[in-house]
Amino acid sequence: MPNISTVQQNLAIALKTCVSASAASVASLGDLLCELIDSIPAYGSPDFLQSHRNAIVNLLEIRLPNAPIAPFPTADKPLLVPLRYSGSYSGYQNAFFDGVSFSPAASALESTVSNPLGVAGVSVDWWGKFAVAALTDTIRRAGIGSIDGGKLANDLNNFNSAFLPLLTASYLSVFRTAYTPTSSVLASILNCGQAAAAGTMLVNALKDGRFVNLVNTSMTIGGDAALAAEWFLFNLWITLAALDESDIDSKITEAMQAGLAVPGEVGPKTDHSPGWWCGGYTGWFEPISGNDVAPQASGTIHEQMPQQGYWAGEGIDWRDVAPEPDGYSLSLCNWGPLNFYSAS
C-alpha cells in the first residue's frame, strides 16, 4: 500500500498535468500555479506545523495580561509586615515573556481569526485568558503553587475546543504569510494581479477526469492513501482561499458534481458537518498546553521574587526582605489578579 508522501506526490503530479493542459495560452501563470501546488505542505510537515504553532504560541505570550505583580499576601497576617514587590518587571507578561516580540505571523493570525467570514471570531481578551490558562499549566507541571487542576484542565479544553472552528482560518493565515514555500509563490501570483485567473485554472484542473480518478482511487484504497488525498484536498481549498476565491464551497460542489469524492470533513458546510472552513477537519492539530509556552517562561518559573517590607517608625519605611522562592509563579497562580485557578 502506498505511503502518505507518495500518494500526495502523485496527486500533485496529476493536478499539475491538468493545470498545464489548461494553461497553454498562459504558460507562465500555469508554471507559477504548479510551483504553488508543489509547495503545499506534506501531511504532518514539521516545518509547516511548527510555523503554525509558533504563531499561536507567540500570540499567547504577547497577550498574557501585564497585570501588576502581587507580593506575598500579608493583609490577613497581622504578625507580618506589609510587603511590596520590588523587582524590575512591569507585570506578569513582562516577567514571564521578557524580550518576546510580536511576530508578523502571530499578528496576521490574530487579525485573521478576530472576524473570519462565517465563523465567530475571538478577541484580544480571549487570547489573554487562554494565555493565563496555558502559563498556569506550565507552572502546575513544574509542581509549584496550589492549583485547581480540574478547573484548569476544563478551561484548557474549552479554549482549545473554541479555537477549532477557527483552525482553518489560522492555517490559511500561516499559509499566506509565514510558511515561505507557499507565501513566496503566492506573492508572485498576487503581485502580478493574476489571483483570479490562477483560481479559475485550479478549479478547472480539479474537475479534470485524470485528477478526479486518482483522488477517487486513493479514497477507495483507504488508509494512508485516503488520508493523503483528504489532506491534499483540504490544502487545495486553502490555496483557493489564498488566491482570494470568495465562494469556495460552490467550487467544491462543482468538483463533486464532476465526480470528485470529497469526504464530509473537507467538504462544504452542511446540516450534518461544519465543513472544511468551520472546523470539520482538525485531526492534524495538537491542542495547546503548558508545554508550548514553557520554553520562553522557563527562566522565570523558579526565579526568586524580590520584595520589600514596611516598618513604620523605624526611620526606614521600606527595606529589602528575603526573596520569595518560586515567587513569580506563586504570585501569578495564587496571590495576584490572574489567580483564576487558585485552589487556596
PEBELFEN-V700122 format. One line per field, one symbol per residue. burial: # if it has 9 or more other C-alpha atoms within 8 Angstrom, else .. A space follows every 10 residues. Layout:
burial->???
This chain:
burial->...##.##.. ##.###.### .##...#.## #######..# .......##. ##.####### #######.## ##.#...... #.###....# #######... .#..###### .#####..#. ##....#### ########## ...#####.. .#..##..## ...####### #########. ###.##.### ...###.##. ########.. ######.##. .#.####### #####.##.# ###.#..##. ######.#.# ##.######. ..######## #......### ####..##.# ########## #....##.#. ..##.##### ######..#. ##..
